[in-house]
Amino acid sequence: MSGFKVLQPGILTLIQDGGRIGHHRIGLTTGGPLDREAFNWANRLLGNDSNATALEISIGGLVLEAEVDTAIVLTGAEMALKINGREQERWCVQPIKAGDRVEVAFTTAGARGYLAVKDGFQISHSFDSAATVTREGLGGLNGEKLAQGDYLFCSAGKAQRLRLPEAFRPDFNKDVTLRVICGYQQDAFSDLQKRLFFSSEYSVTDRADRMGYRLEGPQITPSIDGILSEGICHGAIQVPADGQPIVLLNDRQTIGGYPKIGAMIARDTARMTQLLSGAKVSFEEITMEDAHNLHHLTQRRCASIELEQLD
């Protein structure tokens, strides 16, 4: 079996699959792609299993050398893709020959790109997943981000030249409104505090990573200082003592003791994780029923999109 040699690993490139599901009970977090929509499109364009292992590239700077004939797709943030020095279209299947040099430039909009290969990278699983969580030292290659000289095994393969029409590709050049379902701990926040939270604008700070996005804006003050530690869901919005919200993400701790005003829907956490430091966000309250409807409508919409065939 052959694959790709890592010439330059980029700022932060992680091997990810769909995530490590079902292991919170032993303290292991989920991991997986921060922008699942972009991850899913990369695999769908190649005809891969939806859980096939791909690369999550934060900020950019990745350079690979192919030692296999295969096909790749780059989705997500606006990071120019070059093959042998010539820029190629993203969100589109690109054939690769042994000896090709694949470069992913630094982002001009968005934060994370997803590079998938036909049939996925062949990575050993730990606790049922190849997803890299560096805090826990699990997944990927020795639980770490990619390093120069690493080798990514994959099989030879061909794929149809498919691309996602431009009309369905995300726009990363605008501020976003993030939808939140209030949880049972909303009673720890007065009506005034909730109105303040949902009517204010917050900035993404430089303390934003795969564990959580720390935001900065009007201070939100709960009526309690803390709670008994309990399980934390994806997208939970904790409010610590400084009153600045933290949106918890894929690599979050499995339990915590700060009051939570609610949880952001998964579609919007994906959009938020494409924001860089200084970006502005605001929040909108929705019901659980609305969230379910959005989820099913989004699934139906994505399934109905017809991919364009180039040859």
C-alpha positions in Angstrom: 0.0 0.0 0.0 1.2 3.5 -0.8 -0.1 7.0 -0.1 1.1 10.6 0.6 4.3 11.9 2.2 3.9 15.0 4.3 6.4 17.6 3.2 4.9 20.5 5.2 2.2 19.8 7.8 0.7 23.3 7.9 -0.3 25.2 11.0 -2.6 22.5 12.4 -3.6 19.5 10.3 -5.5 16.7 12.0 -6.7 13.3 10.8 -10.4 13.1 11.4 -13.3 10.8 10.7 -16.9 11.1 12.0 -15.8 11.1 15.6 -15.4 8.8 18.6 -19.0 8.1 19.5 -20.2 6.4 22.7 -17.2 6.8 25.0 -18.1 9.7 27.2 -18.8 7.3 30.0 -15.0 6.7 30.3 -14.1 10.3 29.9 -13.3 10.3 26.2 -14.6 13.2 24.0 -15.9 12.9 20.5 -13.5 14.7 18.2 -14.4 14.6 14.6 -14.6 17.4 12.0 -15.6 20.9 13.3 -17.3 21.7 10.0 -19.2 18.4 9.4 -21.0 19.8 6.4 -17.7 20.5 4.5 -16.3 17.1 5.7 -19.4 15.3 4.4 -19.3 17.1 1.0 -15.6 16.1 0.6 -16.5 12.4 1.1 -19.7 12.5 -0.9 -18.0 14.0 -4.0 -15.6 11.1 -4.0 -18.2 8.5 -3.4 -16.7 7.6 -0.1 -18.4 6.3 3.0 -19.7 9.2 5.1 -17.3 8.2 7.9 -14.2 7.9 5.7 -11.0 9.4 7.2 -9.9 12.8 5.9 -7.7 15.7 6.9 -8.9 18.8 8.7 -6.6 21.7 7.8 -6.7 24.7 10.1 -5.5 28.0 8.4 -3.6 26.1 5.7 0.0 25.5 4.7 -0.2 21.8 3.9 2.1 20.3 1.3 1.9 16.6 0.3 3.7 14.4 -2.2 1.7 11.6 -3.8 3.1 8.1 -4.2 -0.2 6.7 -5.5 -2.7 7.2 -8.4 -5.9 8.4 -6.8 -8.3 11.3 -6.5 -8.8 14.1 -3.9 -11.2 16.8 -3.0 -10.7 20.0 -1.0 -13.7 21.7 0.6 -14.3 24.2 3.4 -12.4 27.4 3.9 -11.0 29.4 0.9 -7.6 27.8 0.7 -6.2 27.7 -2.8 -5.4 24.1 -4.0 -2.4 23.7 -6.3 -1.3 20.4 -8.0 2.2 20.6 -9.4 2.1 24.4 -9.0 -1.1 24.9 -10.9 -4.2 26.1 -9.1 -7.2 23.7 -9.2 -10.8 24.1 -8.4 -11.9 23.3 -4.9 -15.2 21.5 -4.1 -14.3 19.4 -7.2 -12.7 15.9 -7.6 -9.1 16.2 -8.8 -7.2 13.2 -10.2 -3.8 12.6 -8.7 -0.8 10.7 -10.1 2.2 9.3 -8.2 4.8 12.1 -8.0 2.3 14.9 -7.9 2.9 17.7 -5.4 -0.3 18.8 -3.6 -0.3 22.2 -1.9 -3.0 23.8 0.2 -2.4 27.6 0.6 -3.2 29.7 3.6 -6.8 30.8 4.0 -8.3 34.0 2.7 -11.8 33.3 4.2 -12.8 30.7 6.7 -10.6 28.8 9.1 -10.7 25.1 8.2 -10.5 23.1 5.0 -11.1 19.3 4.5 -8.9 17.2 2.2 -10.4 13.8 1.4 -8.9 11.0 -0.8 -10.7 8.3 -2.7 -11.8 5.6 -0.2 -10.3 7.5 2.8 -6.9 7.5 4.4 -6.0 4.1 6.0 -5.5 5.0 9.7 -5.6 2.6 12.7 -8.6 3.1 15.0 -8.5 3.6 18.8 -11.7 3.3 20.6 -13.6 2.8 17.4 -12.3 5.9 15.6 -9.3 7.5 13.8 -10.3 11.0 15.0 -7.4 12.9 16.4 -7.8 14.5 19.9 -4.4 15.8 20.8 -5.5 16.7 24.4 -6.2 13.0 25.0 -3.4 11.7 22.7 -5.8 9.6 20.7 -6.4 8.9 17.1 -4.5 9.9 14.0 -0.8 9.2 14.0 0.2 8.7 17.6 -2.5 11.1 18.8 -0.7 14.2 17.4 -1.2 16.7 14.6 0.6 15.9 11.3 4.4 16.5 11.3 6.9 16.8 8.5 7.9 13.3 7.3 4.6 11.6 8.3 3.1 9.2 5.8 -0.6 8.9 5.0 -1.5 5.5 3.6 -4.3 5.1 1.2 -5.3 2.8 -1.7 -5.1 3.5 -5.4 -8.4 4.5 -6.9 -10.3 6.5 -9.4 -13.4 8.7 -9.0 -15.8 10.5 -11.3 -15.0 14.2 -11.9 -17.8 15.6 -9.8 -18.1 19.1 -8.3 -20.6 20.9 -6.1 -22.3 23.7 -8.0 -21.1 27.2 -6.8 -24.6 28.2 -5.7 -24.5 25.6 -2.9 -21.0 26.4 -1.6 -20.8 28.4 1.7 -19.9 32.1 1.9 -17.3 32.6 4.6 -17.2 36.4 4.2 -20.0 37.5 6.4 -20.9 37.7 10.1 -23.4 35.1 11.3 -26.4 34.7 13.6 -26.2 31.5 15.6 -29.3 29.6 16.7 -29.6 28.4 20.3 -32.0 26.2 22.2 -32.4 27.3 25.8 -31.8 24.5 28.3 -33.2 23.8 31.7 -30.5 26.0 33.3 -31.9 29.0 31.6 -33.8 29.6 34.9 -30.4 30.6 36.3 -30.5 33.6 34.0 -33.0 36.4 34.6 -35.2 37.7 31.7 -33.0 40.7 31.6 -29.9 38.7 31.2 -31.4 36.5 28.5 -32.6 39.6 26.6 -29.1 41.0 26.9 -27.5 37.8 25.5 -29.9 37.5 22.6 -29.8 41.1 21.6 -26.0 41.7 21.8 -23.1 41.2 19.4 -20.0 39.2 20.5 -16.5 38.9 19.1 -14.6 35.7 18.6 -11.4 35.9 20.7 -8.0 34.4 20.0 -8.9 31.8 22.6 -10.9 29.7 20.1 -9.9 26.2 19.4 -11.3 22.7 19.0 -12.3 22.5 22.7 -14.4 25.7 22.6 -14.8 29.2 21.2 -14.5 31.9 23.9 -16.4 35.0 23.0 -16.2 38.6 24.2 -19.0 41.1 24.6 -21.6 42.2 27.2 -21.2 40.4 30.5 -24.0 37.8 31.3 -24.5 37.2 35.0 -26.3 34.0 36.2 -27.9 33.9 39.6 -25.7 31.0 40.6 -21.9 30.6 40.6 -21.7 27.0 39.6 -23.4 23.7 39.5 -22.5 20.1 40.2 -20.4 18.8 37.3 -22.5 17.1 34.7 -22.3 15.9 31.1 -21.8 18.5 28.5 -23.4 18.3 25.0 -21.9 19.6 21.8 -22.6 23.3 21.3 -23.4 24.0 25.0 -22.9 27.6 25.9 -21.2 27.9 29.3 -21.1 31.2 31.3 -18.1 31.2 33.7 -17.5 33.8 36.4 -16.3 36.5 34.0 -19.7 36.4 32.2 -18.2 35.8 28.8 -19.8 32.9 26.9 -17.9 29.8 25.9 -19.3 27.6 23.1 -18.1 24.0 23.7 -17.1 22.0 20.7 -15.9 18.6 19.5 -12.9 18.3 21.8 -14.7 19.6 24.9 -14.3 18.0 28.3 -17.1 15.5 29.0 -18.3 17.1 32.2 -18.3 20.7 33.6 -19.8 22.8 36.3 -20.5 26.2 34.8 -24.2 27.3 34.2 -25.3 26.9 30.6 -27.8 29.2 29.0 -28.5 26.8 26.2 -26.9 24.9 23.3 -26.2 25.9 19.7 -27.5 23.7 16.9 -24.9 21.6 15.2 -25.4 23.3 11.8 -24.4 26.6 13.4 -21.4 25.3 15.4 -20.0 24.2 12.0 -20.5 27.7 10.7 -19.0 29.3 13.8 -15.8 27.2 13.6 -15.0 28.7 10.3 -14.7 32.2 11.9 -11.4 33.7 12.8 -10.5 35.9 15.7 -12.3 39.2 15.6 -15.3 38.0 13.7 -18.7 39.1 15.0 -21.6 36.8 16.0 -25.0 37.2 17.5 -27.5 34.7 18.9 -31.2 33.8 18.1 -33.4 31.7 20.3 -35.3 28.8 18.7 -37.3 26.0 19.9 -36.4 22.3 19.9 -39.1 21.7 17.3 -37.6 24.4 15.1 -34.2 22.8 15.5 -35.6 19.4 14.5 -37.3 20.9 11.4 -34.1 22.7 10.4 -32.1 19.5 10.7 -34.4 17.4 8.6 -34.9 20.2 6.0 -31.1 20.6 5.7 -30.7 16.8 5.2 -33.4 16.8 2.6 -31.9 19.8 0.8 -28.4 18.4 0.7 -29.6 15.0 -0.5 -31.5 16.7 -3.4 -28.5 18.6 -4.7 -27.3 17.3 -8.0 -23.6 17.3 -8.5 -22.1 18.5 -11.7 -20.1 16.0 -13.8 -17.1 17.2 -15.7 -16.3 14.2 -17.8 
